[in-house]
């Protein structure tokens, strides 16, 4: 089960450098996670100030 970033995202970018497989990138209005590459580690969720990354 991959993580996804919900609409709470404030585009702060804190999650992107924490991802060990580099599957997070800036989208049009929020950051997005490549669900096929996500290893479900939760590193992004641990650093997000608004709890935007959630397990799908």
N, CA, C and O atoms as a Maestro MAE file, in Angstrom:
{
 s_m_m2io_version
 :::
 2.0.0
}

f_m_ct {
 s_m_title
 :::
 protein
 m_atom[224] {
  # First column is atom index #
  i_m_mmod_type
  r_m_x_coord
  r_m_y_coord
  r_m_z_coord
  i_m_residue_number
  s_m_chain_name
  s_m_pdb_residue_name
  s_m_pdb_atom_name
  i_m_atomic_number
  :::
  1 25 0.843 -1.174 0.000 1 A "UNK " " N  " 7
  2 3 0.000 0.000 0.000 1 A "UNK " " CA " 6
  3 2 0.893 1.244 0.000 1 A "UNK " " C  " 6
  4 15 1.746 1.403 0.873 1 A "UNK " " O  " 8
  5 25 0.693 2.105 -0.966 2 A "UNK " " N  " 7
  6 3 1.508 3.302 -1.098 2 A "UNK " " CA " 6
  7 2 0.921 4.464 -0.311 2 A "UNK " " C  " 6
  8 15 -0.237 4.435 0.107 2 A "UNK " " O  " 8
  9 25 1.739 5.476 -0.121 3 A "UNK " " N  " 7
  10 3 1.269 6.724 0.474 3 A "UNK " " CA " 6
  11 2 0.795 7.636 -0.650 3 A "UNK " " C  " 6
  12 15 1.275 7.547 -1.780 3 A "UNK " " O  " 8
  13 25 -0.137 8.500 -0.333 4 A "UNK " " N  " 7
  14 3 -0.594 9.550 -1.240 4 A "UNK " " CA " 6
  15 2 -0.596 10.852 -0.459 4 A "UNK " " C  " 6
  16 15 -0.645 10.840 0.771 4 A "UNK " " O  " 8
  17 25 -0.543 11.962 -1.159 5 A "UNK " " N  " 7
  18 3 -0.570 13.269 -0.506 5 A "UNK " " CA " 6
  19 2 -1.945 13.878 -0.741 5 A "UNK " " C  " 6
  20 15 -2.379 14.032 -1.883 5 A "UNK " " O  " 8
  21 25 -2.620 14.220 0.340 6 A "UNK " " N  " 7
  22 3 -3.977 14.763 0.213 6 A "UNK " " CA " 6
  23 2 -3.961 16.282 0.043 6 A "UNK " " C  " 6
  24 15 -2.899 16.904 0.003 6 A "UNK " " O  " 8
  25 25 -5.137 16.856 -0.056 7 A "UNK " " N  " 7
  26 3 -5.279 18.291 -0.326 7 A "UNK " " CA " 6
  27 2 -4.833 19.194 0.819 7 A "UNK " " C  " 6
  28 15 -4.847 20.416 0.672 7 A "UNK " " O  " 8
  29 25 -4.442 18.626 1.944 8 A "UNK " " N  " 7
  30 3 -3.926 19.430 3.059 8 A "UNK " " CA " 6
  31 2 -2.533 19.976 2.762 8 A "UNK " " C  " 6
  32 15 -2.055 20.879 3.448 8 A "UNK " " O  " 8
  33 25 -1.892 19.430 1.748 9 A "UNK " " N  " 7
  34 3 -0.513 19.807 1.392 9 A "UNK " " CA " 6
  35 2 -0.387 21.315 1.196 9 A "UNK " " C  " 6
  36 15 -1.188 21.934 0.495 9 A "UNK " " O  " 8
  37 25 0.632 21.891 1.827 10 A "UNK " " N  " 7
  38 3 0.902 23.326 1.692 10 A "UNK " " CA " 6
  39 2 2.125 23.589 0.814 10 A "UNK " " C  " 6
  40 15 2.627 24.712 0.760 10 A "UNK " " O  " 8
  41 25 2.599 22.546 0.127 11 A "UNK " " N  " 7
  42 3 3.734 22.634 -0.800 11 A "UNK " " CA " 6
  43 2 4.997 23.179 -0.150 11 A "UNK " " C  " 6
  44 15 5.732 23.952 -0.764 11 A "UNK " " O  " 8
  45 25 5.249 22.778 1.087 12 A "UNK " " N  " 7
  46 3 6.443 23.261 1.786 12 A "UNK " " CA " 6
  47 2 7.705 22.518 1.333 12 A "UNK " " C  " 6
  48 15 8.815 23.034 1.471 12 A "UNK " " O  " 8
  49 25 7.532 21.310 0.795 13 A "UNK " " N  " 7
  50 3 8.673 20.550 0.290 13 A "UNK " " CA " 6
  51 2 9.432 19.746 1.324 13 A "UNK " " C  " 6
  52 15 10.455 19.146 0.994 13 A "UNK " " O  " 8
  53 25 8.967 19.712 2.562 14 A "UNK " " N  " 7
  54 3 9.672 18.980 3.618 14 A "UNK " " CA " 6
  55 2 9.758 17.485 3.321 14 A "UNK " " C  " 6
  56 15 10.729 16.835 3.709 14 A "UNK " " O  " 8
  57 25 8.774 16.944 2.651 15 A "UNK " " N  " 7
  58 3 8.704 15.508 2.395 15 A "UNK " " CA " 6
  59 2 9.681 15.033 1.325 15 A "UNK " " C  " 6
  60 15 10.237 13.939 1.432 15 A "UNK " " O  " 8
  61 25 9.891 15.837 0.309 16 A "UNK " " N  " 7
  62 3 10.665 15.407 -0.856 16 A "UNK " " CA " 6
  63 2 12.067 14.883 -0.521 16 A "UNK " " C  " 6
  64 15 12.420 13.796 -0.977 16 A "UNK " " O  " 8
  65 25 12.874 15.608 0.252 17 A "UNK " " N  " 7
  66 3 14.228 15.100 0.533 17 A "UNK " " CA " 6
  67 2 14.246 13.899 1.479 17 A "UNK " " C  " 6
  68 15 15.259 13.205 1.566 17 A "UNK " " O  " 8
  69 25 13.152 13.644 2.182 18 A "UNK " " N  " 7
  70 3 13.099 12.524 3.123 18 A "UNK " " CA " 6
  71 2 12.841 11.180 2.455 18 A "UNK " " C  " 6
  72 15 13.112 10.135 3.046 18 A "UNK " " O  " 8
  73 25 12.327 11.191 1.246 19 A "UNK " " N  " 7
  74 3 11.972 9.949 0.557 19 A "UNK " " CA " 6
  75 2 13.220 9.184 0.114 19 A "UNK " " C  " 6
  76 15 14.014 9.698 -0.674 19 A "UNK " " O  " 8
  77 25 13.397 7.956 0.619 20 A "UNK " " N  " 7
  78 3 14.598 7.188 0.279 20 A "UNK " " CA " 6
  79 2 14.618 6.677 -1.159 20 A "UNK " " C  " 6
  80 15 15.673 6.275 -1.650 20 A "UNK " " O  " 8
  81 25 13.478 6.683 -1.841 21 A "UNK " " N  " 7
  82 3 13.436 6.218 -3.229 21 A "UNK " " CA " 6
  83 2 13.092 7.345 -4.211 21 A "UNK " " C  " 6
  84 15 12.804 7.088 -5.380 21 A "UNK " " O  " 8
  85 25 13.122 8.574 -3.738 22 A "UNK " " N  " 7
  86 3 12.896 9.766 -4.565 22 A "UNK " " CA " 6
  87 2 11.621 9.696 -5.405 22 A "UNK " " C  " 6
  88 15 11.641 10.002 -6.597 22 A "UNK " " O  " 8
  89 25 10.518 9.296 -4.783 23 A "UNK " " N  " 7
  90 3 9.268 9.187 -5.540 23 A "UNK " " CA " 6
  91 2 8.323 10.357 -5.297 23 A "UNK " " C  " 6
  92 15 7.173 10.316 -5.734 23 A "UNK " " O  " 8
  93 25 8.784 11.399 -4.607 24 A "UNK " " N  " 7
  94 3 7.953 12.569 -4.343 24 A "UNK " " CA " 6
  95 2 8.448 13.733 -5.201 24 A "UNK " " C  " 6
  96 15 9.647 14.002 -5.276 24 A "UNK " " O  " 8
  97 25 7.499 14.417 -5.844 25 A "UNK " " N  " 7
  98 3 7.869 15.563 -6.672 25 A "UNK " " CA " 6
  99 2 6.784 16.630 -6.579 25 A "UNK " " C  " 6
  100 15 5.661 16.362 -6.150 25 A "UNK " " O  " 8
  101 25 7.138 17.828 -6.984 26 A "UNK " " N  " 7
  102 3 6.183 18.939 -6.967 26 A "UNK " " CA " 6
  103 2 5.187 18.746 -8.099 26 A "UNK " " C  " 6
  104 15 5.569 18.565 -9.255 26 A "UNK " " O  " 8
  105 25 3.916 18.787 -7.756 27 A "UNK " " N  " 7
  106 3 2.863 18.717 -8.765 27 A "UNK " " CA " 6
  107 2 2.408 20.118 -9.138 27 A "UNK " " C  " 6
  108 15 3.111 21.096 -8.883 27 A "UNK " " O  " 8
  109 25 1.246 20.211 -9.733 28 A "UNK " " N  " 7
  110 3 0.722 21.519 -10.143 28 A "UNK " " CA " 6
  111 2 0.446 22.418 -8.945 28 A "UNK " " C  " 6
  112 15 0.837 23.585 -8.938 28 A "UNK " " O  " 8
  113 25 -0.228 21.876 -7.929 29 A "UNK " " N  " 7
  114 3 -0.557 22.708 -6.773 29 A "UNK " " CA " 6
  115 2 -0.103 22.091 -5.452 29 A "UNK " " C  " 6
  116 15 0.021 22.798 -4.451 29 A "UNK " " O  " 8
  117 25 0.144 20.790 -5.440 30 A "UNK " " N  " 7
  118 3 0.631 20.096 -4.248 30 A "UNK " " CA " 6
  119 2 1.697 19.093 -4.662 30 A "UNK " " C  " 6
  120 15 1.858 18.802 -5.847 30 A "UNK " " O  " 8
  121 25 2.419 18.572 -3.689 31 A "UNK " " N  " 7
  122 3 3.397 17.532 -3.994 31 A "UNK " " CA " 6
  123 2 2.666 16.225 -4.277 31 A "UNK " " C  " 6
  124 15 1.566 15.992 -3.775 31 A "UNK " " O  " 8
  125 25 3.291 15.380 -5.086 32 A "UNK " " N  " 7
  126 3 2.679 14.101 -5.454 32 A "UNK " " CA " 6
  127 2 3.672 12.971 -5.227 32 A "UNK " " C  " 6
  128 15 4.886 13.170 -5.271 32 A "UNK " " O  " 8
  129 25 3.132 11.779 -4.985 33 A "UNK " " N  " 7
  130 3 3.941 10.585 -4.770 33 A "UNK " " CA " 6
  131 2 3.679 9.609 -5.908 33 A "UNK " " C  " 6
  132 15 2.526 9.334 -6.239 33 A "UNK " " O  " 8
  133 25 4.741 9.088 -6.506 34 A "UNK " " N  " 7
  134 3 4.616 8.044 -7.517 34 A "UNK " " CA " 6
  135 2 4.263 6.753 -6.792 34 A "UNK " " C  " 6
  136 15 5.124 6.136 -6.165 34 A "UNK " " O  " 8
  137 25 3.012 6.346 -6.873 35 A "UNK " " N  " 7
  138 3 2.531 5.192 -6.123 35 A "UNK " " CA " 6
  139 2 3.229 3.893 -6.519 35 A "UNK " " C  " 6
  140 15 3.311 2.964 -5.715 35 A "UNK " " O  " 8
  141 25 3.728 3.822 -7.744 36 A "UNK " " N  " 7
  142 3 4.424 2.614 -8.200 36 A "UNK " " CA " 6
  143 2 5.816 2.500 -7.599 36 A "UNK " " C  " 6
  144 15 6.353 1.399 -7.487 36 A "UNK " " O  " 8
  145 25 6.404 3.621 -7.214 37 A "UNK " " N  " 7
  146 3 7.755 3.615 -6.656 37 A "UNK " " CA " 6
  147 2 7.769 3.660 -5.135 37 A "UNK " " C  " 6
  148 15 8.777 3.310 -4.521 37 A "UNK " " O  " 8
  149 25 6.679 4.080 -4.521 38 A "UNK " " N  " 7
  150 3 6.593 4.230 -3.062 38 A "UNK " " CA " 6
  151 2 6.799 2.883 -2.373 38 A "UNK " " C  " 6
  152 15 6.199 1.878 -2.755 38 A "UNK " " O  " 8
  153 25 7.659 2.879 -1.349 39 A "UNK " " N  " 7
  154 3 7.924 1.636 -0.608 39 A "UNK " " CA " 6
  155 2 7.196 1.618 0.732 39 A "UNK " " C  " 6
  156 15 7.474 0.760 1.570 39 A "UNK " " O  " 8
  157 25 6.283 2.536 0.944 40 A "UNK " " N  " 7
  158 3 5.431 2.556 2.134 40 A "UNK " " CA " 6
  159 2 6.218 2.675 3.439 40 A "UNK " " C  " 6
  160 15 5.886 2.028 4.433 40 A "UNK " " O  " 8
  161 25 7.256 3.501 3.428 41 A "UNK " " N  " 7
  162 3 8.107 3.617 4.616 41 A "UNK " " CA " 6
  163 2 7.588 4.643 5.620 41 A "UNK " " C  " 6
  164 15 7.880 4.544 6.812 41 A "UNK " " O  " 8
  165 25 6.817 5.633 5.149 42 A "UNK " " N  " 7
  166 3 6.261 6.641 6.037 42 A "UNK " " CA " 6
  167 2 7.188 7.788 6.382 42 A "UNK " " C  " 6
  168 15 6.839 8.629 7.211 42 A "UNK " " O  " 8
  169 25 8.362 7.846 5.768 43 A "UNK " " N  " 7
  170 3 9.304 8.925 6.072 43 A "UNK " " CA " 6
  171 2 8.698 10.293 5.758 43 A "UNK " " C  " 6
  172 15 8.926 11.256 6.491 43 A "UNK " " O  " 8
  173 25 7.943 10.381 4.697 44 A "UNK " " N  " 7
  174 3 7.311 11.646 4.313 44 A "UNK " " CA " 6
  175 2 6.286 12.082 5.353 44 A "UNK " " C  " 6
  176 15 6.215 13.257 5.712 44 A "UNK " " O  " 8
  177 25 5.503 11.136 5.829 45 A "UNK " " N  " 7
  178 3 4.468 11.444 6.815 45 A "UNK " " CA " 6
  179 2 5.072 11.915 8.134 45 A "UNK " " C  " 6
  180 15 4.476 12.730 8.838 45 A "UNK " " O  " 8
  181 25 6.235 11.410 8.462 46 A "UNK " " N  " 7
  182 3 6.886 11.767 9.727 46 A "UNK " " CA " 6
  183 2 7.359 13.217 9.778 46 A "UNK " " C  " 6
  184 15 7.498 13.779 10.864 46 A "UNK " " O  " 8
  185 25 7.608 13.829 8.621 47 A "UNK " " N  " 7
  186 3 8.127 15.200 8.611 47 A "UNK " " CA " 6
  187 2 7.102 16.241 8.170 47 A "UNK " " C  " 6
  188 15 7.361 17.440 8.272 47 A "UNK " " O  " 8
  189 25 5.961 15.806 7.690 48 A "UNK " " N  " 7
  190 3 4.968 16.752 7.176 48 A "UNK " " CA " 6
  191 2 4.292 17.526 8.296 48 A "UNK " " C  " 6
  192 15 3.746 16.926 9.222 48 A "UNK " " O  " 8
  193 25 4.323 18.865 8.223 49 A "UNK " " N  " 7
  194 3 3.722 19.677 9.290 49 A "UNK " " CA " 6
  195 2 2.187 19.673 9.280 49 A "UNK " " C  " 6
  196 15 1.566 20.070 10.265 49 A "UNK " " O  " 8
  197 25 1.573 19.230 8.178 50 A "UNK " " N  " 7
  198 3 0.104 19.235 8.108 50 A "UNK " " CA " 6
  199 2 -0.477 17.838 7.882 50 A "UNK " " C  " 6
  200 15 -1.654 17.708 7.545 50 A "UNK " " O  " 8
  201 25 0.320 16.812 8.060 51 A "UNK " " N  " 7
  202 3 -0.122 15.420 7.911 51 A "UNK " " CA " 6
  203 2 -0.779 15.133 6.566 51 A "UNK " " C  " 6
  204 15 -1.791 14.435 6.501 51 A "UNK " " O  " 8
  205 25 -0.202 15.672 5.494 52 A "UNK " " N  " 7
  206 3 -0.774 15.460 4.152 52 A "UNK " " CA " 6
  207 2 -0.499 14.067 3.586 52 A "UNK " " C  " 6
  208 15 -1.392 13.500 2.957 52 A "UNK " " O  " 8
  209 25 0.694 13.482 3.778 53 A "UNK " " N  " 7
  210 3 0.885 12.117 3.265 53 A "UNK " " CA " 6
  211 2 0.138 11.106 4.142 53 A "UNK " " C  " 6
  212 15 0.314 11.057 5.360 53 A "UNK " " O  " 8
  213 25 -0.683 10.317 3.491 54 A "UNK " " N  " 7
  214 3 -1.463 9.300 4.215 54 A "UNK " " CA " 6
  215 2 -1.358 7.971 3.481 54 A "UNK " " C  " 6
  216 15 -1.219 7.928 2.259 54 A "UNK " " O  " 8
  217 25 -1.428 6.886 4.250 55 A "UNK " " N  " 7
  218 3 -1.429 5.556 3.628 55 A "UNK " " CA " 6
  219 2 -2.706 5.401 2.846 55 A "UNK " " C  " 6
  220 15 -3.795 5.693 3.341 55 A "UNK " " O  " 8
  221 25 -2.568 4.941 1.622 56 A "UNK " " N  " 7
  222 3 -3.733 4.794 0.759 56 A "UNK " " CA " 6
  223 2 -4.561 3.599 1.141 56 A "UNK " " C  " 6
  224 15 -5.584 3.330 0.512 56 A "UNK " " O  " 8
  :::
 }
 m_bond[223] {
  # First column is bond index #
  i_m_from
  i_m_to
  i_m_order
  :::
  1 1 2 1
  2 2 3 1
  3 3 4 2
  4 3 5 1
  5 5 6 1
  6 6 7 1
  7 7 8 2
  8 7 9 1
  9 9 10 1
  10 10 11 1
  11 11 12 2
  12 11 13 1
  13 13 14 1
  14 14 15 1
  15 15 16 2
  16 15 17 1
  17 17 18 1
  18 18 19 1
  19 19 20 2
  20 19 21 1
  21 21 22 1
  22 22 23 1
  23 23 24 2
  24 23 25 1
  25 25 26 1
  26 26 27 1
  27 27 28 2
  28 27 29 1
  29 29 30 1
  30 30 31 1
  31 31 32 2
  32 31 33 1
  33 33 34 1
  34 34 35 1
  35 35 36 2
  36 35 37 1
  37 37 38 1
  38 38 39 1
  39 39 40 2
  40 39 41 1
  41 41 42 1
  42 42 43 1
  43 43 44 2
  44 43 45 1
  45 45 46 1
  46 46 47 1
  47 47 48 2
  48 47 49 1
  49 49 50 1
  50 50 51 1
  51 51 52 2
  52 51 53 1
  53 53 54 1
  54 54 55 1
  55 55 56 2
  56 55 57 1
  57 57 58 1
  58 58 59 1
  59 59 60 2
  60 59 61 1
  61 61 62 1
  62 62 63 1
  63 63 64 2
  64 63 65 1
  65 65 66 1
  66 66 67 1
  67 67 68 2
  68 67 69 1
  69 69 70 1
  70 70 71 1
  71 71 72 2
  72 71 73 1
  73 73 74 1
  74 74 75 1
  75 75 76 2
  76 75 77 1
  77 77 78 1
  78 78 79 1
  79 79 80 2
  80 79 81 1
  81 81 82 1
  82 82 83 1
  83 83 84 2
  84 83 85 1
  85 85 86 1
  86 86 87 1
  87 87 88 2
  88 87 89 1
  89 89 90 1
  90 90 91 1
  91 91 92 2
  92 91 93 1
  93 93 94 1
  94 94 95 1
  95 95 96 2
  96 95 97 1
  97 97 98 1
  98 98 99 1
  99 99 100 2
  100 99 101 1
  101 101 102 1
  102 102 103 1
  103 103 104 2
  104 103 105 1
  105 105 106 1
  106 106 107 1
  107 107 108 2
  108 107 109 1
  109 109 110 1
  110 110 111 1
  111 111 112 2
  112 111 113 1
  113 113 114 1
  114 114 115 1
  115 115 116 2
  116 115 117 1
  117 117 118 1
  118 118 119 1
  119 119 120 2
  120 119 121 1
  121 121 122 1
  122 122 123 1
  123 123 124 2
  124 123 125 1
  125 125 126 1
  126 126 127 1
  127 127 128 2
  128 127 129 1
  129 129 130 1
  130 130 131 1
  131 131 132 2
  132 131 133 1
  133 133 134 1
  134 134 135 1
  135 135 136 2
  136 135 137 1
  137 137 138 1
  138 138 139 1
  139 139 140 2
  140 139 141 1
  141 141 142 1
  142 142 143 1
  143 143 144 2
  144 143 145 1
  145 145 146 1
  146 146 147 1
  147 147 148 2
  148 147 149 1
  149 149 150 1
  150 150 151 1
  151 151 152 2
  152 151 153 1
  153 153 154 1
  154 154 155 1
  155 155 156 2
  156 155 157 1
  157 157 158 1
  158 158 159 1
  159 159 160 2
  160 159 161 1
  161 161 162 1
  162 162 163 1
  163 163 164 2
  164 163 165 1
  165 165 166 1
  166 166 167 1
  167 167 168 2
  168 167 169 1
  169 169 170 1
  170 170 171 1
  171 171 172 2
  172 171 173 1
  173 173 174 1
  174 174 175 1
  175 175 176 2
  176 175 177 1
  177 177 178 1
  178 178 179 1
  179 179 180 2
  180 179 181 1
  181 181 182 1
  182 182 183 1
  183 183 184 2
  184 183 185 1
  185 185 186 1
  186 186 187 1
  187 187 188 2
  188 187 189 1
  189 189 190 1
  190 190 191 1
  191 191 192 2
  192 191 193 1
  193 193 194 1
  194 194 195 1
  195 195 196 2
  196 195 197 1
  197 197 198 1
  198 198 199 1
  199 199 200 2
  200 199 201 1
  201 201 202 1
  202 202 203 1
  203 203 204 2
  204 203 205 1
  205 205 206 1
  206 206 207 1
  207 207 208 2
  208 207 209 1
  209 209 210 1
  210 210 211 1
  211 211 212 2
  212 211 213 1
  213 213 214 1
  214 214 215 1
  215 215 216 2
  216 215 217 1
  217 217 218 1
  218 218 219 1
  219 219 220 2
  220 219 221 1
  221 221 222 1
  222 222 223 1
  223 223 224 2
  :::
 }
}
